[in-house]
Amino acid sequence: MIDLKGISQNDAVYALAEVVGRVGYASEKWSLFFFQIVNHGISLDVLDRMIHGIREFHDSRRLSLRKDFIQGSLGKNVFYMSNNDLYQSSEINWKDTLACYVDPDPHKPEELPLVCR
């Protein structure tokens, strides 16, 4: 568990360096697992809506929605990938990714699926 509480206080530079170190360590040690970050300031309502949107996006009944964003749609700033290393990796590592390019030209909100806005 990584606590972000001290970042917004007076000794923010020290706290930020400590948090960056902890996130780096957790990412290396637990990269195949998850670690929890607390006191990040994101409201429970926003988190709940985000989780709901993720579930909607990955709902099998909405497969056509994902097809619109499959990798290979060049020229778009938003795209969807599933198992991008399936035939290159010695292990099967299932992952779905919704990517948004924001630099140099940010995506338009309407480019995102409605459930992801």
Residue, then its C-alpha position, 0 to 999 in steps of 0.5 A: m500500500i502506498d500513501l500519497k498523503g504527504i505530497s500536498q503538505n509542506d515537505a512535499v518535495y521529500a514526500l514526493a521523492e519517497v512516494v516515487g521510490r515506493v511506486g518504483y519499488a512496487s512496480e518492479k517487485w509486484s509488476l504482475f500483481f497489483f498494489q494499492i494507492v491511498n489518499h490520492g484525492i480521487s472521490l469514491d464517486v469518480l472511482d465507481r463511475m470509472i469501474h462501471g465504464i470499464r465493465e461496460f466497455h468490456d461487456s461481451r455484448r458490446l463487442s462491436l463497440r471495441k471493434d471500432f477501436i481495434q489497433g490498425s485504425l491509423g490516424k485516430n488518437v484513440f485505439y483498442m488493443s487486445n493481446n498485442d504480444l500474443y504470437q511474440s511472447s513465450e507466455i500468454n499474458w492476456k491484456d486489453t488496452l484502450a490507448c489515447y495519444v495526447d501529444p502532440d495532438p490531444h484526442k477529442p472527447e467524442e473519439l472515446p467510447l461513451v462509456c469511457r468519457 
